[in-house]
Amino acid sequence: MLKAGLIAGGVMFVFVLVAAIFSPFCALCVPLLAGLGAGYLTGNFEKTPATTVQRGAYAGAIAGGLGILGQLIASVVNGLVLQNPNNQINELFGLPAVDPTTVWISQLGVACCIGLVNVALTAALGAGGGAIWNNTAGKSTPPSDITPA
């Protein structure tokens, strides 16, 4: 579970970091594959069909936690860039420039909200990935309740 969560979390960290630099809302697409991958990897590593769904959800939550770190780093980068009024797109719409305090509050606030949504999505999809493993590769796995002599 931990190994699968860290592998999927590392991939999610990089993808969320890159996606959130363009827009924080682009990071909402990353949990789809990261969560399913974390759940499937959990089943592949542990090979216990009885607990794969639950442990897949835990692995997805671990991956989502690393995704929050990527989201926060991207929001700091965006905040640094958008502090300069020349880099703000408000003037294209005829709006006044935003002061730096508002930029920081909005960047970090949106990053936290979207990051928490990403954790929930990744955990739910991690359970789904575990269920996919159970229905495909997990059916051919012998029961693990056999104790060695």
C-alpha positions in Angstrom: 0.0 0.0 0.0 2.7 2.5 1.0 4.9 1.6 -2.0 2.0 2.0 -4.4 0.9 5.2 -2.9 4.4 6.7 -3.0 4.9 5.6 -6.7 1.5 7.1 -7.7 2.1 10.1 -5.5 5.5 10.9 -7.1 3.9 10.8 -10.5 0.9 12.9 -9.3 3.3 15.4 -7.7 5.0 16.1 -11.0 1.9 16.2 -13.1 0.0 18.4 -10.6 3.0 20.7 -10.4 3.1 21.1 -14.2 -0.7 21.3 -14.7 -1.3 23.8 -11.8 1.3 26.2 -13.1 -0.9 26.8 -16.1 -4.1 26.9 -14.1 -5.0 25.4 -10.7 -8.1 23.9 -12.2 -6.0 21.8 -14.6 -4.9 19.8 -11.6 -8.3 18.2 -11.2 -7.6 15.9 -14.2 -4.6 14.2 -12.6 -6.4 12.1 -9.9 -8.2 10.1 -12.6 -5.2 8.1 -13.6 -3.2 8.5 -10.4 -6.0 7.1 -8.2 -6.7 4.2 -10.5 -3.0 3.5 -10.8 -2.5 3.5 -7.0 -5.3 1.1 -6.4 -4.2 -1.3 -9.2 -0.6 -1.2 -8.0 -1.7 -1.9 -4.5 -3.5 -5.1 -5.7 -0.5 -6.0 -7.8 2.0 -5.6 -4.9 0.0 -7.1 -2.1 -2.1 -9.8 -3.9 -4.7 -10.1 -1.2 -8.2 -9.7 -2.9 -10.0 -9.4 0.4 -8.4 -6.0 1.3 -7.4 -4.6 -2.0 -10.2 -2.1 -2.3 -9.6 -0.6 1.2 -5.8 -0.5 0.8 -6.2 0.9 -2.7 -8.2 3.8 -1.2 -5.4 4.4 1.4 -2.7 4.3 -1.4 -4.8 6.8 -3.3 -5.0 9.1 -0.3 -1.2 8.9 0.1 -0.8 9.9 -3.6 -3.3 12.7 -3.1 -1.3 14.0 -0.2 1.8 14.3 -2.4 -0.4 15.9 -5.0 -1.3 18.7 -2.5 2.4 19.5 -2.1 2.7 19.9 -5.9 -0.4 22.1 -5.9 1.0 24.4 -3.2 4.4 24.7 -4.9 2.6 25.6 -8.1 0.5 28.2 -6.3 3.6 29.8 -4.8 5.1 30.0 -8.3 1.9 31.5 -9.7 1.8 34.0 -6.8 5.3 35.1 -7.5 4.5 35.7 -11.1 1.2 37.4 -10.6 2.5 39.9 -8.0 3.7 42.0 -10.9 0.6 43.9 -12.3 2.1 43.6 -15.8 1.6 39.9 -15.7 -2.1 40.0 -14.7 -4.7 39.4 -17.3 -7.3 41.6 -15.6 -6.5 44.6 -17.9 -7.6 42.6 -20.9 -11.1 42.6 -19.5 -11.0 46.2 -18.4 -10.5 45.4 -14.7 -8.0 47.1 -12.4 -4.9 45.3 -11.3 -5.1 43.2 -8.2 -2.9 43.9 -5.1 -0.4 41.3 -4.1 -2.2 40.3 -0.9 -5.3 39.3 -2.9 -3.1 37.4 -5.3 -1.6 35.3 -2.5 -4.8 34.7 -0.7 -6.6 33.6 -3.8 -3.7 31.4 -5.0 -3.2 29.6 -1.7 -6.9 29.3 -1.0 -7.7 27.8 -4.4 -4.7 25.5 -4.1 -5.9 24.1 -0.7 -9.5 23.6 -1.9 -8.5 21.9 -5.1 -5.9 19.9 -3.3 -8.4 18.5 -0.8 -10.8 17.6 -3.7 -7.9 15.9 -5.4 -7.2 13.8 -2.2 -10.9 12.7 -2.1 -11.0 11.9 -5.8 -7.7 10.0 -5.7 -8.8 8.0 -2.6 -12.1 7.1 -4.2 -10.5 6.2 -7.5 -7.8 4.2 -5.6 -10.6 2.0 -4.3 -11.9 1.7 -7.8 -8.4 0.7 -9.0 -8.3 -2.0 -6.3 -11.7 -3.2 -7.4 -10.5 -3.4 -11.0 -7.5 -5.4 -9.9 -9.8 -7.8 -8.0 -12.0 -8.4 -11.1 -9.1 -8.9 -13.5 -5.9 -10.2 -12.1 -7.2 -10.9 -8.6 -9.5 -13.6 -9.7 -6.6 -15.9 -10.6 -4.7 -15.3 -7.3 -5.0 -18.2 -4.8 -6.4 -17.4 -1.4 -3.8 -15.9 1.0 -5.2 -17.5 4.2 -2.8 -20.5 3.7 -0.3 -20.4 6.5 3.2 -21.8 5.9 4.2 -24.9 8.0 
